[in-house]
Amino acid sequence: MLELKQVRFAYEKGKDVIRDVSFRIGDGENVGLIGANGAGKSTVLKLILGLLAGEGEILADQIPVEKKTLPQIRKKMGYVLQNSDNQMFMPTVLEDMVFGPVNYGLTRAAAEEKAERVLEQLNISGLKDRYNHRISGGEKKMAAIATILTMEPDLILMDEPTASLDPYNRRQMIRLMRDLSQTLLITSHDLDMIYDTCSRVILMHEGKIAADGPADVILRDRKLLEACHLELPLRMK
């Protein structure tokens, strides 16, 4: 589903922030991308999405991520931003959900039918006609994911999906991520959430991959995590 080969990137010439990053993610995997602030997680997501251009090769479903393929690539990927206010730009939840499908050629009726199925799947049908500026942060995060799911992507990238959520909405988000059938790549500092949702973890440190393996192994390795300026998940302490 996703492959990075010797990917490098620098915001300033000669100062690489991503150095020789290589990994593969198979269809249906849930993978956590973790690391301290400045480790390079968000930059990797932007490179995968084609928002930044670096060296090396990135393949999404065997298609190279490059300028000429971005329209095709972005039909296969969904990106859930950390701040849902930067993602929801139409007046209501429904309008946000149908915007993408209609712009890709679906009729309004077909797009609304698809949106209603997704809302029902997520058990948030009550948000359909709500104004985005009048719903809570947790509701907005769920609505943002609903908007992505309406596009039927194969791969979903999530940047800090539980950030700023209260305990109830955090639990709801974890349940949702467990139930999704899509391939997931999740960046987060919430290591307990990563443990609950991901079978595999890629640990980044100073722009490189420090470890890549089973979540249960990496997230129990106190010495490794502390060397990368992270702490054990609370449940491991």
N, C-alpha and C positions, 0 to 999 in steps of 0.2 A: 504493500500500500504506500509506503514512504521509505525513501532511502537517501541518506546524505553520504557523500563520498569526499573526504578530505576537504571539507568546507572551511574557508578562511574569510575573515572580514575585518576591515579596519575603518574606523570613522576618520582617522588621520593617517596619512601615509607613514608606514613603518611602525605603527602602533596597533598591532592586531588585538582585537577584543574577542575574536573567535579563531581558534587555532587547530587546524586539522581535525575537525569534528566529523566523525563517521558513525552512523548507526542505521539499522533497518528496523522498521515496524511492520509486522504482518497484519493481514486483514483481520479485524475483530479484536486486536489487542487493545488493552487499556494501559498506557504507559505514563508514568509520572516523570516530569523533567524538573529536578530540584537543584538547589544551590543557593548560596548566600547572595545578598544584594551585589550586583556587579559581576556575577559569575558568567553571564551571557545568555541566560534563559530567554529573555524577551527578544534579544537580537536574533536568536535561532528561530523563534516563531516568525519574526518579520522576514527573515531570509526564506523560510519555507513558503510564506504567502507571496513572495515576490515583491514585498514592499521595500526591500533592500537587495542589492546585487553584490555578491561576493565572488570569491574564487572557489573552484571545486565544482561539484555537481550535485544537484538535488533533483530527485525523481519522485513524482506523485503518480501512483498507478502506472509506472514505467514511462511517464511523460516528463521530459525535462522542464523544470521550472525556469522559464526565461520570458523575456518581454513578449514575444510573439505567441506564446502559449498561455499567457495569463487568463484570457477569457475562458479557455477550456479548463485550465487548472482550477479556477475559482468556482466552477460548477461542481467540482468534486470536493471542495473544502468548505467548511464553515468555521468562522472565527468568533468566539465569544470573548468580548473585551472585558477587562477587569471592571471598568466603569460603564455600566449599562446606559448611562445618560449619553455616552458618546456613540452608542449603537442604535438607540431608538430615536428616530428623527421625524416620524409621522405623528399626527395628532393622537390616534388611537392604536391599541394593540393590533386590531384586525388590519388596519391600514398598513402598519409596518409589515405584517405577515404576508400580505398579498403583493406588496410592492415588487419584491424580487421575482416571483413567478410570473407576474404580468409583464414585467420588463423582459423576461426571457421567452415571451410569446404565448403564455397560457391565457385563456379567456378569464375575465373577472369572475365569472360563475365557477369555473373549475378551480381557480385559485382560492376562492372562499371555501369551497367544499374541502379542499386539501387543508386549509387553515383550521377549519372546524374539527377535522379528524385529529390533527396534532393537538389542539387544545383539549380535546376529550382524552387523548392518550396521556397527557400530562396532568389531567384532572384540574385544569384551570379554565374551563369554559366560561366561568363568570368574569374573566378578564377581557373577553372578546371586544366589547364596545367601551371599555374603560379608557379614559384619557391617560396617556403615559405620564403626564406630570402630576397625576393624582393617585398614583399607585405607590405602594411601599417599595423599598429597595429590594426586598426578597421577591416580591411579585414582579418587579421589573426585570430581575435576573432571570426568573422563569420565563417571562414573556420574550426576553432576548433569545433564550435557547429555543423557544417555540418558533421564533422567526427564522432561526437557522435551520431547524428541522423541516420547515415548510419547503425549503430549497432542496431537501433530500440529498445532502452531501454524503460521501462515503467516509470522509475523515473530518473530525471536529477537533479544532485546536481551542483549548480553554486557558485563559490567562487569569489565575487567581479566582476561580469560580466561587469560592466560599468567603472571599474577602468582604468584611463589613456585614456579614449576615448574622442575625441572632441565632441562638441555638436551635430553635424550631426550624427556621428556614435552612440552616446548615444541614440538618438531618434530612430535610426534604430534597435538598440538592444532591446529597450523597446517594439517596435512594434512586433519584433520577439517573445519575451517572452510572450506577450499577445496572440499570434496566436498559440503557441505550444499546442498540445493536451496532452502531457505528464504531469505527476505530477512533480511539480517543488519545490525544496527547495533551496532558494537563500539566501546566506549570503552577507551582504553589509553594508557599512557606508553611502551609498547614500540613505537616507531615502525618498527622493522625488521619486526615482526610485522604491523603495519598495512600496510606496503608489500607484504608477501607475500600478504596475504589480501583486500585491499580495492582496488577500482578507483577509488574516489572517497573524498575526505577532506573533512570539515567541520571547520575550525579555529576554536575558540572562544578568546576573550580578554576577560577582565573582563565576562563575561555576555553578550557579543555575538558574532556570527559575523564573524570577521576574514577568512575565505576559504572558498570552497566550489568544489572542482574536482577534476580528475584527480589521483590520488595521486602519480603520477610527476612531476607539475609542482610540487605544493605541497611534497612531501617533499624536493625538491631545492633549494628556495628558502631558502638560509641566512639572508638578510636578513629575510624574512618570519617564519621560525620564531624567530629570535633576538629579534625585536621582540615576540613573544608568549611569551618566556621558555622557549623550547624549543631543542633542538640538533638538528642534522642526524642522521638515522639513521646508524649506524656504517658501513654500506656506502657511504654517500655521502661520507664524510670522506676 
